[in-house]
Amino acid sequence: MSFLKKSPWVLHYAATSCNGCDIELLACLTPLYDVERFGIVNTGNPKHADIFLVTGSVNEESRKVVENLYAQMPDPKVVVAIGACALSGGIFRDAYNVYGGIDQVLPVDVYVPGCAARPEAIIDGVVRALAILEERARERKTQRKLVTS
Amino acid sequence: MASTTIVPFGPQHPVLPEPIHLDLELDDERVVQALPSIGYVHRGLELLAERHDYLEMSQVAERICGICSFIHGQGYCQGVEHLMGLEVPPRAVYLRTIWAEISRIQSHLLWLGLSADAFGFESLFQHSWRIREMLVDIIEETTGGRVIFGVCKVGGIRKDVDDETLQRVGRRIREIEAAYEEVARVFREDPTVQKRTAGVGVLGAEDAYALGAVGPVLRGSGVVRDTRQLGYAAYGELDWEPVVETAGDCYARCEVRLREISQSFDLIAQCIDRMPEGKIDVSVKGKRPQGETMIRLEQPRGEVCYYLMAKGRKNLERFRVRTPTFANIAPLVQMLKGCELADVPVIVLTIDPCVSCNER
């Protein structure tokens, strides 16, 4: 990834997380880390988002919301799972009401470990997601060319 | 016949960091009634007490919520210590109090930022979080974690803080307080903040008491009740008075939190001055919790109750938490009646909803 072709907008949803990763994620947007200077904006609208940041271990109720939000995002899109709970269920793995990991319900591209994941780790995850996003955009372009030719 | 419209609010909403859903029944722009529905963050944490032994469970208790994490851990540990009849050394008690107050300040600053964002004052949001980040640095320096502290354990604390660091923290707290006062002045004096919050979402003292409101919501309505008055941890030995405002609107709740931040800075300074010497933990070897107990603590959001029952085994029999947000949802529904649709995000945020606490 040499430079960013566009400003990636992120959508955040707390799917059954304890809040820890969510406030670290918000901390990324605030003055100390300030990812907005790279054009990364947190949007509330899934239709504007390129990267979906999900935290938490997902229960039945939030599964519906997560799937709905994912379906509303335009292609190309990338899913980043943040925190131990989003990876495997973490400390709540044995709890009766969780699926244990976002990858049980969505195709996850980048995994960010940590309980709670540190802002530096989250930013790194987003940067990796950008590389995947650009790759997908390129693929789509080639496919389109094939279809039209 | 007047027709009403139902507008869904949440679970995914720009002002909400966490999912909660409200069905707002609107007559034109006015809210007739609000129906909350929860369950997006329910994990079944209480039952984990059967899977993890009582020592490990303190880590789980801390993850009830990432914002007020330390106080959850503290409450759980106090409960188990009570069941086991342990006497926690005074130094551990004072350090716990310091960490609890630091986490109260960071939680309130976080809330001030989010509420500023809710009424569209984005630079204020950024400034509140800038100051919060300075406190997170202190947390990281003294405990090792940024949001999950992990220092509270049954019988004391895991990590001592040496006196030199404590003095440094004391000096830094003063600097942060000066920076905070500047931001607090904007909240108090800026006309746009007052226009959005004063007279909005009024909750009278009788209503607040009858509906079981807790924390800043209750104190913002003029009821003097702060669980720290019970004198748990070191609060019985410190000089402080509960913060009370009487207006009962969003501005009063904001003011309560602003003044509580100043008070917490003062409490931290008092704790550092009076810090006792000595051990930081007592051994729990060979002991098991037995009996049942109820522990109440003051969270940033209000009173939290823990019920613990144990039968002398290594797992607790029952662990039950009643969190402040749950108590504040009934008052919230009352506040939303008759307000404008545009004020809903501000009112929802003034109860400082912590959904993961609420649903566990």
Contacts between the chains, C-beta under 8 A, distances in Angstrom:
chain1	res1	chain2	res2	distance
A	12	B	17	7.9
A	13	B	12	5.6
A	13	B	19	7.3
A	14	B	17	6.6
A	14	B	18	5.0
A	14	B	19	6.1
A	14	B	41	7.1
A	14	B	355	7.9
A	14	B	356	7.6
A	15	B	19	7.9
A	15	B	40	7.8
A	16	B	40	7.0
A	16	B	41	5.1
A	16	B	42	7.5
A	16	B	43	5.8
A	16	B	356	8.0
A	17	B	41	7.4
A	17	B	66	7.7
A	17	B	356	6.7
A	18	B	63	4.7
A	18	B	64	6.8
A	18	B	65	5.8
A	18	B	66	4.7
A	18	B	69	7.8
A	18	B	356	5.1
A	19	B	17	7.5
A	19	B	18	6.5
A	19	B	65	5.3
A	19	B	66	3.6
A	19	B	67	5.3
A	19	B	354	6.8
A	19	B	356	4.7
A	19	B	357	8.0
A	20	B	63	7.2
A	20	B	66	2.7
A	20	B	67	7.9
A	20	B	69	6.8
A	20	B	147	4.3
A	20	B	148	5.5
A	21	B	66	7.1
A	22	B	17	5.3
A	22	B	18	6.8
A	22	B	66	7.0
A	23	B	17	7.3
A	23	B	66	6.0
A	23	B	67	6.2
A	23	B	110	6.4
A	23	B	147	6.1
A	24	B	146	6.9
A	24	B	147	6.2
A	26	B	17	6.4
A	26	B	129	7.4
A	27	B	129	6.8
A	27	B	133	6.8
A	27	B	136	7.6
A	30	B	113	7.6
A	30	B	125	7.7
A	30	B	126	5.6
A	30	B	129	3.6
A	30	B	130	6.5
A	30	B	132	8.0
A	30	B	133	6.9
A	31	B	126	5.5
A	31	B	127	7.8
A	31	B	129	6.7
A	31	B	130	4.2
A	31	B	133	7.1
A	32	B	130	6.9
A	32	B	133	4.5
A	43	B	14	7.9
A	44	B	12	7.4
A	44	B	13	6.6
A	44	B	14	3.0
A	45	B	14	7.9
A	46	B	12	7.8
A	56	B	41	7.5
A	57	B	43	6.8
A	59	B	39	7.8
A	59	B	40	7.5
A	59	B	41	7.7
A	59	B	42	6.1
A	59	B	43	6.7
A	61	B	39	4.7
A	61	B	40	5.0
A	61	B	42	7.3
A	62	B	11	7.7
A	62	B	19	6.6
A	62	B	40	4.8
A	62	B	41	7.2
A	65	B	11	5.5
A	65	B	12	6.1
A	65	B	19	6.6
A	65	B	40	6.8
A	69	B	12	6.2
A	91	B	48	7.9
A	91	B	59	6.8
A	91	B	60	5.8
A	91	B	63	5.6
A	92	B	43	4.9
A	92	B	44	7.8
A	92	B	45	6.9
A	92	B	48	7.3
A	92	B	63	7.7
A	94	B	48	6.3
A	94	B	51	4.7
A	95	B	43	4.7
A	95	B	44	4.1
A	95	B	45	6.2
A	95	B	47	6.8
A	95	B	48	5.6
A	96	B	44	4.3
A	96	B	47	6.0
A	97	B	42	5.4
A	97	B	43	5.4
A	97	B	44	4.1
A	98	B	43	5.3
A	98	B	44	7.2
A	115	B	63	7.7
A	115	B	148	6.4
A	116	B	66	5.9
A	116	B	145	7.8
A	116	B	146	6.9
A	116	B	147	4.7
A	116	B	148	5.6
A	118	B	146	6.6
